[in-house]
Amino acid sequence: MSDPRRRRQIKTPSGPRKKDAPDASKFKMNPPPMGRSEVPKPKPAQDQPTQRRSDRGRQGGQRDGRGRQQGQRGGGGRGRQQGGRRDQPRRERPEALKGEDWGRILEHDTKDGVATAMAENTLVFCRIKVKGNEVLPLNHRVYIGTDQAKRGQVSAIIGMAHLDKMSNMARQDLPVLVETFVKEHGQYFVEEFYNKAGPLSRKQHGYELLTDVGPVKARDEVGVFASMDELNALAKVKGGELLAQRFVEEIEDKTLQPRLIDLLLPVKA
């Protein structure tokens, strides 16, 4: 009689079968990297002209179909073209210069022949084209009106000038220019501003706003003065300098009220 344990077959689960290790004798190394393959560059079309840019540079003085002058492209750059247009005289007179006949030089660039002038009636600034190479000094008076026969030193009006785009030298000379203008017309400003400043007028309020004056001093010392020197001596203020300083503040800030520039200008002889 056979043993029943021998006929019993017990199957046990077997684990994962191990892979055969690679034969080291058959191992092959990868080839070394050869770098990026060169990409062929596109060839220029044969029918494309190669001298088009040079032809444009030669034809820079010609005009196109709409009558506008073409700028030179070769080596000139867009900045030069825009700068040239900026310095070209305007065909129409700026509206801000309506009624203006005289201006005072604030800055003169002899290299470009362009000067910045302050109009006397409204203290606005314009850019003008100057004739010749003579340097125009600060506060030099030039005619900027519409009569071409009177323009001895100005050939054309280029346009308006903005304070934020002026040079640092022009900004430093602006208070000097305005103060010189006020002192030259000191008698007019004494009569029209200091002597006529009443307790309820806008000019009185403007007088109070001047530096180192204030409402108390303004009410006590407003009177009738024969000249700017008498005003300075009796009121113990620098009338011309204070008024010029207020004008400069109104030029820099268009929102200041009251605007003495609008109340006192233009100067009437």
C-alpha positions in Angstrom: 0.0 0.0 0.0 1.5 3.3 -1.1 1.8 6.3 1.0 -1.0 8.9 0.2 1.4 11.7 0.9 3.5 10.7 -2.1 0.6 11.0 -4.5 -0.3 14.4 -3.2 1.3 17.1 -5.3 1.5 20.5 -3.7 2.2 23.4 -6.1 3.8 26.4 -4.5 3.9 29.7 -6.3 7.3 30.5 -7.7 8.8 34.1 -7.7 9.7 36.2 -10.7 12.2 34.6 -12.9 15.5 36.2 -13.0 16.7 37.5 -16.3 19.9 36.2 -17.7 22.7 38.6 -17.1 24.1 40.1 -20.4 27.2 38.7 -21.7 30.0 41.2 -21.0 31.9 40.0 -24.1 29.1 41.1 -26.4 28.7 44.7 -24.9 29.0 47.5 -27.4 29.5 51.2 -26.6 27.4 53.9 -28.2 29.2 56.1 -30.7 30.4 59.5 -29.5 28.1 62.5 -30.1 28.9 64.2 -33.4 27.1 67.6 -32.7 24.1 69.2 -34.4 23.9 68.6 -38.1 24.3 71.8 -40.1 21.0 73.3 -41.4 21.4 74.7 -44.9 20.7 78.4 -45.1 18.1 79.6 -47.6 19.6 81.1 -50.7 18.5 84.6 -51.7 16.2 84.8 -54.6 17.9 85.7 -57.8 15.3 88.2 -58.9 15.7 90.3 -55.7 17.7 93.5 -56.4 20.7 94.0 -54.2 21.2 97.7 -54.8 17.7 98.8 -53.6 19.0 100.3 -50.3 21.7 102.3 -52.1 19.2 103.5 -54.6 16.9 104.7 -51.8 19.8 106.6 -50.3 20.6 108.3 -53.6 16.9 109.2 -54.1 16.6 110.7 -50.5 16.0 114.2 -51.9 13.1 113.1 -54.2 9.5 113.4 -53.3 6.9 110.7 -53.4 3.5 110.8 -55.1 1.8 112.7 -52.2 4.4 115.5 -52.2 6.2 114.4 -49.1 10.0 114.3 -49.1 11.5 110.9 -48.6 14.1 110.6 -45.9 17.5 108.9 -46.5 17.5 105.4 -45.2 21.2 104.4 -45.7 22.9 105.0 -42.4 20.7 107.9 -41.4 18.3 106.0 -39.1 14.8 106.9 -38.2 15.9 109.3 -35.4 17.6 111.6 -37.8 14.5 111.7 -40.0 12.2 112.5 -37.1 14.7 115.1 -35.9 14.7 116.8 -39.3 11.0 116.9 -39.4 10.9 118.4 -35.9 13.1 121.3 -36.9 11.2 122.0 -40.1 9.2 125.2 -40.1 5.4 124.9 -39.9 3.2 126.1 -42.7 0.6 127.4 -40.4 1.2 129.7 -37.5 0.5 128.0 -34.1 -2.7 129.2 -32.5 -0.9 129.9 -29.2 1.1 132.6 -30.9 -1.9 134.5 -32.3 -1.4 138.2 -31.6 2.3 137.7 -30.5 4.8 140.0 -32.1 7.9 139.9 -29.9 9.8 137.2 -28.1 12.8 136.9 -25.8 15.5 134.4 -26.4 15.8 131.7 -23.7 18.2 129.3 -25.4 20.0 129.3 -28.8 21.6 126.2 -30.3 24.0 127.6 -32.9 24.7 124.1 -34.3 21.2 123.6 -35.5 20.3 127.2 -35.8 17.3 126.8 -33.6 16.4 129.0 -30.7 13.7 128.9 -27.9 11.9 132.1 -27.3 9.4 133.3 -24.7 6.5 135.3 -26.2 6.0 138.6 -24.3 2.1 138.7 -24.2 1.4 135.3 -22.7 4.8 133.9 -21.6 4.5 130.8 -23.9 7.5 129.3 -25.5 8.2 128.7 -29.2 11.0 127.3 -31.3 12.3 129.5 -34.1 14.7 129.2 -36.9 17.4 131.8 -36.7 19.2 133.4 -39.6 23.0 133.4 -39.7 25.5 132.0 -37.1 25.4 134.9 -34.6 24.8 133.8 -31.1 21.6 135.3 -29.6 22.1 135.9 -25.9 19.6 135.4 -23.1 16.7 138.0 -23.1 17.6 139.1 -26.6 14.4 140.5 -28.2 13.4 139.2 -31.6 10.4 139.8 -33.8 8.1 136.7 -34.2 5.1 138.4 -35.8 3.5 137.7 -39.2 5.2 140.6 -41.0 8.1 138.9 -42.9 9.7 142.2 -43.6 10.4 142.8 -39.9 11.9 139.4 -39.3 15.5 140.5 -39.3 16.9 137.5 -37.3 14.0 134.9 -37.5 13.4 133.0 -40.7 10.5 130.9 -39.6 8.5 129.6 -36.7 9.1 125.9 -36.1 6.4 125.3 -33.4 5.7 125.5 -29.7 8.3 124.5 -27.0 7.4 122.6 -23.9 9.1 123.1 -20.6 9.5 119.4 -19.9 11.4 118.9 -23.1 13.8 121.8 -22.7 17.4 121.4 -21.6 18.6 121.8 -18.0 20.4 125.1 -18.9 17.1 126.5 -20.3 15.2 125.6 -17.1 17.9 127.2 -15.0 17.7 130.4 -17.0 13.9 130.6 -17.1 13.6 132.4 -13.7 16.3 134.9 -14.7 14.5 135.6 -18.0 11.1 136.1 -16.4 12.5 138.3 -13.6 14.3 140.5 -16.2 11.1 140.9 -18.1 9.1 141.9 -15.0 11.8 144.4 -13.9 11.9 146.1 -17.3 8.1 146.7 -17.0 8.3 147.4 -13.2 6.2 150.6 -13.4 3.4 148.8 -15.2 3.2 146.0 -12.7 3.3 148.4 -9.7 0.4 150.4 -11.1 -1.7 147.4 -12.4 -1.0 144.9 -9.6 0.4 146.3 -6.4 -1.4 149.7 -6.4 -4.7 148.3 -7.6 -4.8 145.3 -5.3 -8.0 145.8 -3.2 -9.2 143.7 -0.3 -11.8 141.8 -2.4 -10.1 141.6 -5.8 -8.4 138.6 -7.3 -5.2 140.6 -7.6 -5.3 141.1 -3.8 -5.6 137.4 -3.3 -2.7 136.9 -5.7 -0.6 139.3 -3.7 -1.3 137.3 -0.6 -0.1 134.2 -2.3 3.4 135.7 -3.0 6.2 134.2 -1.0 7.0 136.0 2.3 3.9 138.2 2.0 0.8 136.5 3.5 -2.7 137.9 4.1 -1.8 140.1 7.1 1.2 141.8 5.6 -0.7 142.2 2.3 -3.6 144.0 3.9 -1.4 146.3 6.1 1.0 147.3 3.4 -1.0 147.5 0.2 -1.0 151.2 -0.8 0.0 153.4 -3.7 3.7 153.2 -4.7 5.4 155.5 -7.1 7.8 152.8 -8.4 9.1 149.3 -7.8 12.0 150.6 -5.7 9.6 152.5 -3.4 7.5 149.3 -3.0 10.6 147.3 -2.1 11.7 149.9 0.5 8.3 150.6 2.1 6.8 147.1 2.0 10.2 145.4 2.6 9.7 142.9 -0.2 11.3 142.3 -3.6 8.3 143.0 -5.7 9.8 142.2 -9.1 11.4 139.0 -7.9 8.3 137.7 -6.1 6.0 138.4 -9.1 8.5 136.7 -11.4 8.6 133.7 -9.1 4.8 133.5 -9.2 4.9 133.7 -13.0 7.4 130.8 -13.2 5.2 128.7 -10.9 2.2 129.3 -13.1 4.3 128.3 -16.2 5.3 125.1 -14.6 1.8 124.3 -13.2 -1.1 125.2 -15.4 -3.6 124.5 -12.6 -2.6 127.2 -10.2 -5.3 129.7 -9.4 -5.6 132.6 -9.6 -3.4 133.0 -12.7 -1.6 136.3 -12.5 -0.4 135.7 -16.1 -3.9 135.9 -17.4 -4.8 138.9 -15.1 -1.8 141.1 -15.8 -0.6 140.2 -19.3 -0.2 141.5 -21.9 1.8 144.5 -20.8 0.2 147.7 -22.0 2.5 150.6 -22.6 
